[in-house]
Amino acid sequence: MNQLSWYDASEEVKELLILATDNWENSSLAEQYINQALEKAGNNMDVLVGAYRFFFYKNKTEIALKIAREVLRLIEKKENLPLKWEQLQPILKERQKEANIRLYINAYACQGYILAKMGQIEQAKFITEQVKTIDEKRESCATTVFEVLTKDPDDDDY
């Protein structure tokens, strides 16, 4: 079980995640294992983040988006974050080295990426532009996604 030693989850949940990984090529079986892990792990952040990444890479964007939004909601509640961007942005910028805040920023950036993938371009631009104002070191995908979404088709710099 050393493969997931950093996960704060029960051995049973870790085993389900390993089974999902081992059965990656059999998407329906792997998805069953991920769903079982989610059910047993409750609101475990490691499992939630792993699950939204799993569903993203399996092109189940609606499920990935739902789980990413749940991560955001849980962190908002735990960290008592404001919902209005004007109040939230300075907090995220100031506290971005904290684990939960980094996770929040990454989940929010991921939400923008998922929305872009789903064709919801304006909403994706809005979110990725917001994250871009915080992520000056480009540690998330937000700046790149924003640049791609706002690229002038006649610009040959890409």
Chimera marker file (.cmm) of the C-alpha trace (Angstrom):
<marker_set name="trace">
<marker id="1" x="0.000" y="0.000" z="0.000" r="1" g="1" b="0" radius="0.5"/>
<marker id="2" x="3.076" y="2.268" z="-0.070" r="1" g="1" b="0" radius="0.5"/>
<marker id="3" x="1.950" y="3.567" z="-3.463" r="1" g="1" b="0" radius="0.5"/>
<marker id="4" x="-0.446" y="5.983" z="-1.733" r="1" g="1" b="0" radius="0.5"/>
<marker id="5" x="1.363" y="6.516" z="1.564" r="1" g="1" b="0" radius="0.5"/>
<marker id="6" x="0.822" y="10.296" z="1.386" r="1" g="1" b="0" radius="0.5"/>
<marker id="7" x="-2.967" y="9.912" z="1.090" r="1" g="1" b="0" radius="0.5"/>
<marker id="8" x="-4.913" y="10.603" z="4.255" r="1" g="1" b="0" radius="0.5"/>
<marker id="9" x="-7.399" y="7.820" z="3.580" r="1" g="1" b="0" radius="0.5"/>
<marker id="10" x="-8.254" y="4.386" z="4.906" r="1" g="1" b="0" radius="0.5"/>
<marker id="11" x="-6.470" y="1.340" z="3.547" r="1" g="1" b="0" radius="0.5"/>
<marker id="12" x="-9.745" y="0.231" z="1.957" r="1" g="1" b="0" radius="0.5"/>
<marker id="13" x="-10.028" y="3.508" z="0.031" r="1" g="1" b="0" radius="0.5"/>
<marker id="14" x="-6.392" y="3.332" z="-1.024" r="1" g="1" b="0" radius="0.5"/>
<marker id="15" x="-6.959" y="-0.200" z="-2.306" r="1" g="1" b="0" radius="0.5"/>
<marker id="16" x="-9.941" y="0.979" z="-4.359" r="1" g="1" b="0" radius="0.5"/>
<marker id="17" x="-7.834" y="3.780" z="-5.855" r="1" g="1" b="0" radius="0.5"/>
<marker id="18" x="-5.084" y="1.319" z="-6.748" r="1" g="1" b="0" radius="0.5"/>
<marker id="19" x="-7.666" y="-0.980" z="-8.352" r="1" g="1" b="0" radius="0.5"/>
<marker id="20" x="-8.949" y="1.985" z="-10.375" r="1" g="1" b="0" radius="0.5"/>
<marker id="21" x="-5.406" y="2.718" z="-11.533" r="1" g="1" b="0" radius="0.5"/>
<marker id="22" x="-4.692" y="-0.929" z="-12.308" r="1" g="1" b="0" radius="0.5"/>
<marker id="23" x="-7.875" y="-1.068" z="-14.399" r="1" g="1" b="0" radius="0.5"/>
<marker id="24" x="-7.384" y="2.255" z="-16.189" r="1" g="1" b="0" radius="0.5"/>
<marker id="25" x="-7.931" y="0.680" z="-19.619" r="1" g="1" b="0" radius="0.5"/>
<marker id="26" x="-11.281" y="-0.763" z="-18.494" r="1" g="1" b="0" radius="0.5"/>
<marker id="27" x="-12.960" y="2.598" z="-17.914" r="1" g="1" b="0" radius="0.5"/>
<marker id="28" x="-16.256" y="1.314" z="-16.551" r="1" g="1" b="0" radius="0.5"/>
<marker id="29" x="-14.536" y="-0.902" z="-13.974" r="1" g="1" b="0" radius="0.5"/>
<marker id="30" x="-12.065" y="1.839" z="-13.021" r="1" g="1" b="0" radius="0.5"/>
<marker id="31" x="-14.957" y="4.269" z="-12.643" r="1" g="1" b="0" radius="0.5"/>
<marker id="32" x="-16.748" y="1.824" z="-10.329" r="1" g="1" b="0" radius="0.5"/>
<marker id="33" x="-13.664" y="1.706" z="-8.103" r="1" g="1" b="0" radius="0.5"/>
<marker id="34" x="-13.361" y="5.511" z="-8.075" r="1" g="1" b="0" radius="0.5"/>
<marker id="35" x="-17.033" y="5.876" z="-7.178" r="1" g="1" b="0" radius="0.5"/>
<marker id="36" x="-16.670" y="3.334" z="-4.367" r="1" g="1" b="0" radius="0.5"/>
<marker id="37" x="-13.628" y="5.213" z="-3.071" r="1" g="1" b="0" radius="0.5"/>
<marker id="38" x="-15.566" y="8.484" z="-3.171" r="1" g="1" b="0" radius="0.5"/>
<marker id="39" x="-18.455" y="6.912" z="-1.310" r="1" g="1" b="0" radius="0.5"/>
<marker id="40" x="-16.228" y="5.454" z="1.411" r="1" g="1" b="0" radius="0.5"/>
<marker id="41" x="-13.910" y="8.471" z="1.729" r="1" g="1" b="0" radius="0.5"/>
<marker id="42" x="-16.590" y="11.108" z="2.196" r="1" g="1" b="0" radius="0.5"/>
<marker id="43" x="-15.105" y="14.574" z="1.798" r="1" g="1" b="0" radius="0.5"/>
<marker id="44" x="-11.465" y="13.478" z="1.784" r="1" g="1" b="0" radius="0.5"/>
<marker id="45" x="-9.632" y="16.108" z="-0.289" r="1" g="1" b="0" radius="0.5"/>
<marker id="46" x="-6.990" y="13.732" z="-1.657" r="1" g="1" b="0" radius="0.5"/>
<marker id="47" x="-9.680" y="11.387" z="-2.939" r="1" g="1" b="0" radius="0.5"/>
<marker id="48" x="-11.836" y="14.221" z="-4.317" r="1" g="1" b="0" radius="0.5"/>
<marker id="49" x="-8.907" y="15.756" z="-6.202" r="1" g="1" b="0" radius="0.5"/>
<marker id="50" x="-7.835" y="12.358" z="-7.533" r="1" g="1" b="0" radius="0.5"/>
<marker id="51" x="-11.412" y="11.718" z="-8.632" r="1" g="1" b="0" radius="0.5"/>
<marker id="52" x="-11.856" y="14.975" z="-10.541" r="1" g="1" b="0" radius="0.5"/>
<marker id="53" x="-8.552" y="14.364" z="-12.278" r="1" g="1" b="0" radius="0.5"/>
<marker id="54" x="-9.587" y="10.792" z="-13.104" r="1" g="1" b="0" radius="0.5"/>
<marker id="55" x="-12.900" y="11.900" z="-14.588" r="1" g="1" b="0" radius="0.5"/>
<marker id="56" x="-11.228" y="14.747" z="-16.461" r="1" g="1" b="0" radius="0.5"/>
<marker id="57" x="-8.759" y="12.402" z="-18.151" r="1" g="1" b="0" radius="0.5"/>
<marker id="58" x="-11.564" y="9.961" z="-18.911" r="1" g="1" b="0" radius="0.5"/>
<marker id="59" x="-13.434" y="12.796" z="-20.694" r="1" g="1" b="0" radius="0.5"/>
<marker id="60" x="-16.272" y="12.746" z="-18.172" r="1" g="1" b="0" radius="0.5"/>
<marker id="61" x="-16.144" y="16.509" z="-17.904" r="1" g="1" b="0" radius="0.5"/>
<marker id="62" x="-19.514" y="17.008" z="-16.198" r="1" g="1" b="0" radius="0.5"/>
<marker id="63" x="-18.521" y="14.684" z="-13.346" r="1" g="1" b="0" radius="0.5"/>
<marker id="64" x="-15.051" y="16.243" z="-13.101" r="1" g="1" b="0" radius="0.5"/>
<marker id="65" x="-16.604" y="19.707" z="-12.934" r="1" g="1" b="0" radius="0.5"/>
<marker id="66" x="-19.074" y="18.645" z="-10.245" r="1" g="1" b="0" radius="0.5"/>
<marker id="67" x="-16.285" y="17.221" z="-8.072" r="1" g="1" b="0" radius="0.5"/>
<marker id="68" x="-13.983" y="20.230" z="-8.627" r="1" g="1" b="0" radius="0.5"/>
<marker id="69" x="-16.847" y="22.492" z="-7.528" r="1" g="1" b="0" radius="0.5"/>
<marker id="70" x="-17.327" y="20.336" z="-4.429" r="1" g="1" b="0" radius="0.5"/>
<marker id="71" x="-13.631" y="20.797" z="-3.585" r="1" g="1" b="0" radius="0.5"/>
<marker id="72" x="-14.092" y="24.563" z="-3.924" r="1" g="1" b="0" radius="0.5"/>
<marker id="73" x="-17.205" y="24.517" z="-1.742" r="1" g="1" b="0" radius="0.5"/>
<marker id="74" x="-15.519" y="22.478" z="0.990" r="1" g="1" b="0" radius="0.5"/>
<marker id="75" x="-12.465" y="24.740" z="1.095" r="1" g="1" b="0" radius="0.5"/>
<marker id="76" x="-14.633" y="27.873" z="1.056" r="1" g="1" b="0" radius="0.5"/>
<marker id="77" x="-16.434" y="26.522" z="4.100" r="1" g="1" b="0" radius="0.5"/>
<marker id="78" x="-13.328" y="25.266" z="5.922" r="1" g="1" b="0" radius="0.5"/>
<marker id="79" x="-11.325" y="28.455" z="5.324" r="1" g="1" b="0" radius="0.5"/>
<marker id="80" x="-14.362" y="30.767" z="5.691" r="1" g="1" b="0" radius="0.5"/>
<marker id="81" x="-13.647" y="32.317" z="2.291" r="1" g="1" b="0" radius="0.5"/>
<marker id="82" x="-15.855" y="35.077" z="0.899" r="1" g="1" b="0" radius="0.5"/>
<marker id="83" x="-17.815" y="34.331" z="-2.265" r="1" g="1" b="0" radius="0.5"/>
<marker id="84" x="-17.289" y="37.707" z="-3.972" r="1" g="1" b="0" radius="0.5"/>
<marker id="85" x="-14.132" y="37.827" z="-6.087" r="1" g="1" b="0" radius="0.5"/>
<marker id="86" x="-13.258" y="41.361" z="-4.974" r="1" g="1" b="0" radius="0.5"/>
<marker id="87" x="-12.953" y="40.070" z="-1.400" r="1" g="1" b="0" radius="0.5"/>
<marker id="88" x="-11.628" y="36.625" z="-2.277" r="1" g="1" b="0" radius="0.5"/>
<marker id="89" x="-8.820" y="37.604" z="-4.674" r="1" g="1" b="0" radius="0.5"/>
<marker id="90" x="-6.596" y="39.415" z="-2.139" r="1" g="1" b="0" radius="0.5"/>
<marker id="91" x="-7.011" y="36.549" z="0.344" r="1" g="1" b="0" radius="0.5"/>
<marker id="92" x="-6.021" y="33.965" z="-2.266" r="1" g="1" b="0" radius="0.5"/>
<marker id="93" x="-3.058" y="36.057" z="-3.377" r="1" g="1" b="0" radius="0.5"/>
<marker id="94" x="-1.808" y="36.606" z="0.165" r="1" g="1" b="0" radius="0.5"/>
<marker id="95" x="-2.313" y="33.020" z="1.345" r="1" g="1" b="0" radius="0.5"/>
<marker id="96" x="-1.471" y="31.120" z="-1.861" r="1" g="1" b="0" radius="0.5"/>
<marker id="97" x="1.383" y="29.179" z="-0.249" r="1" g="1" b="0" radius="0.5"/>
<marker id="98" x="-1.032" y="27.545" z="2.216" r="1" g="1" b="0" radius="0.5"/>
<marker id="99" x="-2.021" y="24.002" z="1.215" r="1" g="1" b="0" radius="0.5"/>
<marker id="100" x="-5.798" y="24.513" z="1.202" r="1" g="1" b="0" radius="0.5"/>
<marker id="101" x="-5.539" y="27.802" z="-0.670" r="1" g="1" b="0" radius="0.5"/>
<marker id="102" x="-3.231" y="26.273" z="-3.300" r="1" g="1" b="0" radius="0.5"/>
<marker id="103" x="-5.704" y="23.438" z="-3.669" r="1" g="1" b="0" radius="0.5"/>
<marker id="104" x="-8.520" y="25.974" z="-4.025" r="1" g="1" b="0" radius="0.5"/>
<marker id="105" x="-6.647" y="27.924" z="-6.712" r="1" g="1" b="0" radius="0.5"/>
<marker id="106" x="-5.823" y="24.728" z="-8.604" r="1" g="1" b="0" radius="0.5"/>
<marker id="107" x="-9.406" y="23.449" z="-8.414" r="1" g="1" b="0" radius="0.5"/>
<marker id="108" x="-10.685" y="26.835" z="-9.600" r="1" g="1" b="0" radius="0.5"/>
<marker id="109" x="-8.185" y="26.862" z="-12.479" r="1" g="1" b="0" radius="0.5"/>
<marker id="110" x="-9.201" y="23.298" z="-13.312" r="1" g="1" b="0" radius="0.5"/>
<marker id="111" x="-12.829" y="24.417" z="-13.376" r="1" g="1" b="0" radius="0.5"/>
<marker id="112" x="-11.894" y="27.022" z="-15.991" r="1" g="1" b="0" radius="0.5"/>
<marker id="113" x="-10.068" y="24.405" z="-18.043" r="1" g="1" b="0" radius="0.5"/>
<marker id="114" x="-12.988" y="21.972" z="-17.836" r="1" g="1" b="0" radius="0.5"/>
<marker id="115" x="-15.440" y="24.684" z="-18.882" r="1" g="1" b="0" radius="0.5"/>
<marker id="116" x="-13.224" y="25.507" z="-21.874" r="1" g="1" b="0" radius="0.5"/>
<marker id="117" x="-13.157" y="21.846" z="-22.813" r="1" g="1" b="0" radius="0.5"/>
<marker id="118" x="-16.964" y="21.792" z="-22.546" r="1" g="1" b="0" radius="0.5"/>
<marker id="119" x="-17.211" y="24.771" z="-24.931" r="1" g="1" b="0" radius="0.5"/>
<marker id="120" x="-18.297" y="27.276" z="-22.271" r="1" g="1" b="0" radius="0.5"/>
<marker id="121" x="-15.655" y="29.715" z="-23.473" r="1" g="1" b="0" radius="0.5"/>
<marker id="122" x="-16.812" y="32.982" z="-21.881" r="1" g="1" b="0" radius="0.5"/>
<marker id="123" x="-17.131" y="31.423" z="-18.442" r="1" g="1" b="0" radius="0.5"/>
<marker id="124" x="-13.767" y="29.689" z="-18.915" r="1" g="1" b="0" radius="0.5"/>
<marker id="125" x="-12.122" y="32.990" z="-19.897" r="1" g="1" b="0" radius="0.5"/>
<marker id="126" x="-13.655" y="34.705" z="-16.873" r="1" g="1" b="0" radius="0.5"/>
<marker id="127" x="-12.330" y="32.101" z="-14.421" r="1" g="1" b="0" radius="0.5"/>
<marker id="128" x="-8.892" y="31.694" z="-15.978" r="1" g="1" b="0" radius="0.5"/>
<marker id="129" x="-8.412" y="35.472" z="-16.109" r="1" g="1" b="0" radius="0.5"/>
<marker id="130" x="-9.235" y="35.662" z="-12.401" r="1" g="1" b="0" radius="0.5"/>
<marker id="131" x="-6.752" y="32.918" z="-11.534" r="1" g="1" b="0" radius="0.5"/>
<marker id="132" x="-4.155" y="34.548" z="-13.796" r="1" g="1" b="0" radius="0.5"/>
<marker id="133" x="-4.175" y="37.604" z="-11.479" r="1" g="1" b="0" radius="0.5"/>
<marker id="134" x="-3.089" y="35.404" z="-8.575" r="1" g="1" b="0" radius="0.5"/>
<marker id="135" x="-0.899" y="32.787" z="-10.248" r="1" g="1" b="0" radius="0.5"/>
<marker id="136" x="2.006" y="34.994" z="-11.272" r="1" g="1" b="0" radius="0.5"/>
<marker id="137" x="4.405" y="32.022" z="-11.322" r="1" g="1" b="0" radius="0.5"/>
<marker id="138" x="2.095" y="30.089" z="-13.669" r="1" g="1" b="0" radius="0.5"/>
<marker id="139" x="1.808" y="27.106" z="-11.345" r="1" g="1" b="0" radius="0.5"/>
<marker id="140" x="-1.692" y="26.278" z="-12.594" r="1" g="1" b="0" radius="0.5"/>
<marker id="141" x="-2.984" y="25.886" z="-16.117" r="1" g="1" b="0" radius="0.5"/>
<marker id="142" x="-5.072" y="29.065" z="-15.907" r="1" g="1" b="0" radius="0.5"/>
<marker id="143" x="-2.750" y="31.525" z="-17.643" r="1" g="1" b="0" radius="0.5"/>
<marker id="144" x="-2.062" y="29.141" z="-20.506" r="1" g="1" b="0" radius="0.5"/>
<marker id="145" x="-5.758" y="28.350" z="-20.943" r="1" g="1" b="0" radius="0.5"/>
<marker id="146" x="-6.604" y="32.060" z="-20.830" r="1" g="1" b="0" radius="0.5"/>
<marker id="147" x="-3.953" y="32.840" z="-23.459" r="1" g="1" b="0" radius="0.5"/>
<marker id="148" x="-5.245" y="30.090" z="-25.745" r="1" g="1" b="0" radius="0.5"/>
<marker id="149" x="-8.844" y="31.247" z="-25.332" r="1" g="1" b="0" radius="0.5"/>
<marker id="150" x="-8.027" y="34.888" z="-26.018" r="1" g="1" b="0" radius="0.5"/>
<marker id="151" x="-5.426" y="34.367" z="-28.743" r="1" g="1" b="0" radius="0.5"/>
<marker id="152" x="-5.904" y="36.414" z="-31.860" r="1" g="1" b="0" radius="0.5"/>
<marker id="153" x="-6.310" y="33.879" z="-34.699" r="1" g="1" b="0" radius="0.5"/>
<marker id="154" x="-4.119" y="36.059" z="-36.902" r="1" g="1" b="0" radius="0.5"/>
<marker id="155" x="-1.264" y="36.097" z="-34.364" r="1" g="1" b="0" radius="0.5"/>
<marker id="156" x="1.564" y="33.755" z="-35.362" r="1" g="1" b="0" radius="0.5"/>
<marker id="157" x="3.392" y="33.872" z="-32.003" r="1" g="1" b="0" radius="0.5"/>
<marker id="158" x="1.993" y="30.511" z="-30.871" r="1" g="1" b="0" radius="0.5"/>
<link id1="1" id2="2" r="1" g="1" b="0" radius="0.2"/>
<link id1="2" id2="3" r="1" g="1" b="0" radius="0.2"/>
<link id1="3" id2="4" r="1" g="1" b="0" radius="0.2"/>
<link id1="4" id2="5" r="1" g="1" b="0" radius="0.2"/>
<link id1="5" id2="6" r="1" g="1" b="0" radius="0.2"/>
<link id1="6" id2="7" r="1" g="1" b="0" radius="0.2"/>
<link id1="7" id2="8" r="1" g="1" b="0" radius="0.2"/>
<link id1="8" id2="9" r="1" g="1" b="0" radius="0.2"/>
<link id1="9" id2="10" r="1" g="1" b="0" radius="0.2"/>
<link id1="10" id2="11" r="1" g="1" b="0" radius="0.2"/>
<link id1="11" id2="12" r="1" g="1" b="0" radius="0.2"/>
<link id1="12" id2="13" r="1" g="1" b="0" radius="0.2"/>
<link id1="13" id2="14" r="1" g="1" b="0" radius="0.2"/>
<link id1="14" id2="15" r="1" g="1" b="0" radius="0.2"/>
<link id1="15" id2="16" r="1" g="1" b="0" radius="0.2"/>
<link id1="16" id2="17" r="1" g="1" b="0" radius="0.2"/>
<link id1="17" id2="18" r="1" g="1" b="0" radius="0.2"/>
<link id1="18" id2="19" r="1" g="1" b="0" radius="0.2"/>
<link id1="19" id2="20" r="1" g="1" b="0" radius="0.2"/>
<link id1="20" id2="21" r="1" g="1" b="0" radius="0.2"/>
<link id1="21" id2="22" r="1" g="1" b="0" radius="0.2"/>
<link id1="22" id2="23" r="1" g="1" b="0" radius="0.2"/>
<link id1="23" id2="24" r="1" g="1" b="0" radius="0.2"/>
<link id1="24" id2="25" r="1" g="1" b="0" radius="0.2"/>
<link id1="25" id2="26" r="1" g="1" b="0" radius="0.2"/>
<link id1="26" id2="27" r="1" g="1" b="0" radius="0.2"/>
<link id1="27" id2="28" r="1" g="1" b="0" radius="0.2"/>
<link id1="28" id2="29" r="1" g="1" b="0" radius="0.2"/>
<link id1="29" id2="30" r="1" g="1" b="0" radius="0.2"/>
<link id1="30" id2="31" r="1" g="1" b="0" radius="0.2"/>
<link id1="31" id2="32" r="1" g="1" b="0" radius="0.2"/>
<link id1="32" id2="33" r="1" g="1" b="0" radius="0.2"/>
<link id1="33" id2="34" r="1" g="1" b="0" radius="0.2"/>
<link id1="34" id2="35" r="1" g="1" b="0" radius="0.2"/>
<link id1="35" id2="36" r="1" g="1" b="0" radius="0.2"/>
<link id1="36" id2="37" r="1" g="1" b="0" radius="0.2"/>
<link id1="37" id2="38" r="1" g="1" b="0" radius="0.2"/>
<link id1="38" id2="39" r="1" g="1" b="0" radius="0.2"/>
<link id1="39" id2="40" r="1" g="1" b="0" radius="0.2"/>
<link id1="40" id2="41" r="1" g="1" b="0" radius="0.2"/>
<link id1="41" id2="42" r="1" g="1" b="0" radius="0.2"/>
<link id1="42" id2="43" r="1" g="1" b="0" radius="0.2"/>
<link id1="43" id2="44" r="1" g="1" b="0" radius="0.2"/>
<link id1="44" id2="45" r="1" g="1" b="0" radius="0.2"/>
<link id1="45" id2="46" r="1" g="1" b="0" radius="0.2"/>
<link id1="46" id2="47" r="1" g="1" b="0" radius="0.2"/>
<link id1="47" id2="48" r="1" g="1" b="0" radius="0.2"/>
<link id1="48" id2="49" r="1" g="1" b="0" radius="0.2"/>
<link id1="49" id2="50" r="1" g="1" b="0" radius="0.2"/>
<link id1="50" id2="51" r="1" g="1" b="0" radius="0.2"/>
<link id1="51" id2="52" r="1" g="1" b="0" radius="0.2"/>
<link id1="52" id2="53" r="1" g="1" b="0" radius="0.2"/>
<link id1="53" id2="54" r="1" g="1" b="0" radius="0.2"/>
<link id1="54" id2="55" r="1" g="1" b="0" radius="0.2"/>
<link id1="55" id2="56" r="1" g="1" b="0" radius="0.2"/>
<link id1="56" id2="57" r="1" g="1" b="0" radius="0.2"/>
<link id1="57" id2="58" r="1" g="1" b="0" radius="0.2"/>
<link id1="58" id2="59" r="1" g="1" b="0" radius="0.2"/>
<link id1="59" id2="60" r="1" g="1" b="0" radius="0.2"/>
<link id1="60" id2="61" r="1" g="1" b="0" radius="0.2"/>
<link id1="61" id2="62" r="1" g="1" b="0" radius="0.2"/>
<link id1="62" id2="63" r="1" g="1" b="0" radius="0.2"/>
<link id1="63" id2="64" r="1" g="1" b="0" radius="0.2"/>
<link id1="64" id2="65" r="1" g="1" b="0" radius="0.2"/>
<link id1="65" id2="66" r="1" g="1" b="0" radius="0.2"/>
<link id1="66" id2="67" r="1" g="1" b="0" radius="0.2"/>
<link id1="67" id2="68" r="1" g="1" b="0" radius="0.2"/>
<link id1="68" id2="69" r="1" g="1" b="0" radius="0.2"/>
<link id1="69" id2="70" r="1" g="1" b="0" radius="0.2"/>
<link id1="70" id2="71" r="1" g="1" b="0" radius="0.2"/>
<link id1="71" id2="72" r="1" g="1" b="0" radius="0.2"/>
<link id1="72" id2="73" r="1" g="1" b="0" radius="0.2"/>
<link id1="73" id2="74" r="1" g="1" b="0" radius="0.2"/>
<link id1="74" id2="75" r="1" g="1" b="0" radius="0.2"/>
<link id1="75" id2="76" r="1" g="1" b="0" radius="0.2"/>
<link id1="76" id2="77" r="1" g="1" b="0" radius="0.2"/>
<link id1="77" id2="78" r="1" g="1" b="0" radius="0.2"/>
<link id1="78" id2="79" r="1" g="1" b="0" radius="0.2"/>
<link id1="79" id2="80" r="1" g="1" b="0" radius="0.2"/>
<link id1="80" id2="81" r="1" g="1" b="0" radius="0.2"/>
<link id1="81" id2="82" r="1" g="1" b="0" radius="0.2"/>
<link id1="82" id2="83" r="1" g="1" b="0" radius="0.2"/>
<link id1="83" id2="84" r="1" g="1" b="0" radius="0.2"/>
<link id1="84" id2="85" r="1" g="1" b="0" radius="0.2"/>
<link id1="85" id2="86" r="1" g="1" b="0" radius="0.2"/>
<link id1="86" id2="87" r="1" g="1" b="0" radius="0.2"/>
<link id1="87" id2="88" r="1" g="1" b="0" radius="0.2"/>
<link id1="88" id2="89" r="1" g="1" b="0" radius="0.2"/>
<link id1="89" id2="90" r="1" g="1" b="0" radius="0.2"/>
<link id1="90" id2="91" r="1" g="1" b="0" radius="0.2"/>
<link id1="91" id2="92" r="1" g="1" b="0" radius="0.2"/>
<link id1="92" id2="93" r="1" g="1" b="0" radius="0.2"/>
<link id1="93" id2="94" r="1" g="1" b="0" radius="0.2"/>
<link id1="94" id2="95" r="1" g="1" b="0" radius="0.2"/>
<link id1="95" id2="96" r="1" g="1" b="0" radius="0.2"/>
<link id1="96" id2="97" r="1" g="1" b="0" radius="0.2"/>
<link id1="97" id2="98" r="1" g="1" b="0" radius="0.2"/>
<link id1="98" id2="99" r="1" g="1" b="0" radius="0.2"/>
<link id1="99" id2="100" r="1" g="1" b="0" radius="0.2"/>
<link id1="100" id2="101" r="1" g="1" b="0" radius="0.2"/>
<link id1="101" id2="102" r="1" g="1" b="0" radius="0.2"/>
<link id1="102" id2="103" r="1" g="1" b="0" radius="0.2"/>
<link id1="103" id2="104" r="1" g="1" b="0" radius="0.2"/>
<link id1="104" id2="105" r="1" g="1" b="0" radius="0.2"/>
<link id1="105" id2="106" r="1" g="1" b="0" radius="0.2"/>
<link id1="106" id2="107" r="1" g="1" b="0" radius="0.2"/>
<link id1="107" id2="108" r="1" g="1" b="0" radius="0.2"/>
<link id1="108" id2="109" r="1" g="1" b="0" radius="0.2"/>
<link id1="109" id2="110" r="1" g="1" b="0" radius="0.2"/>
<link id1="110" id2="111" r="1" g="1" b="0" radius="0.2"/>
<link id1="111" id2="112" r="1" g="1" b="0" radius="0.2"/>
<link id1="112" id2="113" r="1" g="1" b="0" radius="0.2"/>
<link id1="113" id2="114" r="1" g="1" b="0" radius="0.2"/>
<link id1="114" id2="115" r="1" g="1" b="0" radius="0.2"/>
<link id1="115" id2="116" r="1" g="1" b="0" radius="0.2"/>
<link id1="116" id2="117" r="1" g="1" b="0" radius="0.2"/>
<link id1="117" id2="118" r="1" g="1" b="0" radius="0.2"/>
<link id1="118" id2="119" r="1" g="1" b="0" radius="0.2"/>
<link id1="119" id2="120" r="1" g="1" b="0" radius="0.2"/>
<link id1="120" id2="121" r="1" g="1" b="0" radius="0.2"/>
<link id1="121" id2="122" r="1" g="1" b="0" radius="0.2"/>
<link id1="122" id2="123" r="1" g="1" b="0" radius="0.2"/>
<link id1="123" id2="124" r="1" g="1" b="0" radius="0.2"/>
<link id1="124" id2="125" r="1" g="1" b="0" radius="0.2"/>
<link id1="125" id2="126" r="1" g="1" b="0" radius="0.2"/>
<link id1="126" id2="127" r="1" g="1" b="0" radius="0.2"/>
<link id1="127" id2="128" r="1" g="1" b="0" radius="0.2"/>
<link id1="128" id2="129" r="1" g="1" b="0" radius="0.2"/>
<link id1="129" id2="130" r="1" g="1" b="0" radius="0.2"/>
<link id1="130" id2="131" r="1" g="1" b="0" radius="0.2"/>
<link id1="131" id2="132" r="1" g="1" b="0" radius="0.2"/>
<link id1="132" id2="133" r="1" g="1" b="0" radius="0.2"/>
<link id1="133" id2="134" r="1" g="1" b="0" radius="0.2"/>
<link id1="134" id2="135" r="1" g="1" b="0" radius="0.2"/>
<link id1="135" id2="136" r="1" g="1" b="0" radius="0.2"/>
<link id1="136" id2="137" r="1" g="1" b="0" radius="0.2"/>
<link id1="137" id2="138" r="1" g="1" b="0" radius="0.2"/>
<link id1="138" id2="139" r="1" g="1" b="0" radius="0.2"/>
<link id1="139" id2="140" r="1" g="1" b="0" radius="0.2"/>
<link id1="140" id2="141" r="1" g="1" b="0" radius="0.2"/>
<link id1="141" id2="142" r="1" g="1" b="0" radius="0.2"/>
<link id1="142" id2="143" r="1" g="1" b="0" radius="0.2"/>
<link id1="143" id2="144" r="1" g="1" b="0" radius="0.2"/>
<link id1="144" id2="145" r="1" g="1" b="0" radius="0.2"/>
<link id1="145" id2="146" r="1" g="1" b="0" radius="0.2"/>
<link id1="146" id2="147" r="1" g="1" b="0" radius="0.2"/>
<link id1="147" id2="148" r="1" g="1" b="0" radius="0.2"/>
<link id1="148" id2="149" r="1" g="1" b="0" radius="0.2"/>
<link id1="149" id2="150" r="1" g="1" b="0" radius="0.2"/>
<link id1="150" id2="151" r="1" g="1" b="0" radius="0.2"/>
<link id1="151" id2="152" r="1" g="1" b="0" radius="0.2"/>
<link id1="152" id2="153" r="1" g="1" b="0" radius="0.2"/>
<link id1="153" id2="154" r="1" g="1" b="0" radius="0.2"/>
<link id1="154" id2="155" r="1" g="1" b="0" radius="0.2"/>
<link id1="155" id2="156" r="1" g="1" b="0" radius="0.2"/>
<link id1="156" id2="157" r="1" g="1" b="0" radius="0.2"/>
<link id1="157" id2="158" r="1" g="1" b="0" radius="0.2"/>
</marker_set>
